[in-house]
Amino acid sequence: MGEAMPSITANELKTKGISAIEALLEHQPEAVISVRGEDRFVVMDIEHYHYLRECELDAALAETRADLSAGRFVQESPEEHLARLDGLK
């Protein structure tokens, strides 16, 4: 596995404010906020967030294209679709 992600405690965040997060993110894209000794949140630069979201969308698009190529899809009317969904209950 990779190197541990840098972290800050909720208490440090409370006393130091946003500057503590800014300092952590100067040299890495993400940092963990721990609460009572337990990792609870990840903070990141907005550019990194947008990059990750774009990666998720690219992965979803690739999966959809693979499904279409493999014939894993259904073509039906709205009424047929609703009836099929009712049948899944």
C-alpha positions as CSV (number, residue, x, y, z in Angstrom):
1,M,0.0,0.0,0.0
2,G,1.0,3.6,-0.4
3,E,2.1,6.1,2.2
4,A,-0.4,7.0,4.9
5,M,-2.5,10.1,4.2
6,P,-1.6,13.1,6.4
7,S,-4.2,13.9,9.0
8,I,-5.4,16.5,11.5
9,T,-7.6,16.0,14.5
10,A,-10.9,17.7,14.8
11,N,-9.5,19.5,17.9
12,E,-6.5,20.9,15.9
13,L,-8.9,22.0,13.2
14,K,-11.0,23.8,15.8
15,T,-8.0,25.7,17.2
16,K,-6.1,26.3,14.0
17,G,-9.0,26.7,11.6
18,I,-8.8,26.4,7.8
19,S,-5.1,27.3,7.7
20,A,-4.3,23.9,9.2
21,I,-6.0,22.2,6.2
22,E,-4.3,24.6,3.8
23,A,-0.9,23.6,5.3
24,L,-1.7,19.9,4.9
25,L,-2.8,20.3,1.3
26,E,0.3,22.2,0.2
27,H,2.2,19.1,-0.8
28,Q,-0.5,16.4,-1.2
29,P,-4.0,16.4,-2.7
30,E,-5.9,14.9,0.3
31,A,-5.8,14.9,4.1
32,V,-7.8,13.0,6.8
33,I,-9.7,14.6,9.7
34,S,-9.9,12.3,12.7
35,V,-12.5,12.6,15.4
36,R,-11.8,11.1,18.8
37,G,-8.9,9.0,17.3
38,E,-11.0,7.7,14.4
39,D,-10.5,8.8,10.8
40,R,-13.8,10.3,9.8
41,F,-13.5,12.8,6.9
42,V,-11.2,13.5,3.9
43,V,-10.6,17.0,2.7
44,M,-9.1,18.0,-0.6
45,D,-8.5,20.9,-2.9
46,I,-11.5,21.6,-5.1
47,E,-9.4,20.9,-8.3
48,H,-8.6,17.4,-7.0
49,Y,-12.2,16.9,-6.2
50,H,-13.3,17.8,-9.7
51,Y,-10.6,15.5,-11.1
52,L,-11.9,12.6,-9.1
53,R,-15.5,13.3,-10.1
54,E,-14.3,13.4,-13.8
55,C,-12.6,10.0,-13.2
56,E,-15.8,8.6,-11.8
57,L,-17.8,9.8,-14.8
58,D,-15.2,8.4,-17.2
59,A,-15.4,5.0,-15.5
60,A,-19.2,5.0,-15.6
61,L,-19.1,5.9,-19.3
62,A,-16.6,3.1,-20.0
63,E,-18.8,0.6,-18.1
64,T,-21.9,1.7,-20.1
65,R,-20.1,1.4,-23.4
66,A,-18.9,-2.1,-22.4
67,D,-22.5,-3.1,-21.5
68,L,-23.8,-1.8,-24.8
69,S,-21.1,-3.6,-26.7
70,A,-21.8,-6.9,-24.8
71,G,-25.6,-6.5,-25.4
72,R,-26.3,-6.0,-21.7
73,F,-29.2,-3.7,-22.1
74,V,-33.0,-3.7,-22.5
75,Q,-34.9,-1.7,-25.1
76,E,-38.5,-1.1,-24.1
77,S,-41.3,1.4,-23.9
78,P,-41.9,3.4,-20.7
79,E,-44.9,1.2,-19.9
80,E,-42.9,-2.0,-20.4
81,H,-40.1,-0.6,-18.2
82,L,-42.5,0.2,-15.4
83,A,-44.1,-3.3,-15.7
84,R,-40.7,-4.9,-15.5
85,L,-39.8,-2.9,-12.4
86,D,-43.1,-3.9,-10.8
87,G,-42.1,-7.5,-11.5
88,L,-38.8,-7.1,-9.6
89,K,-40.6,-6.4,-6.3
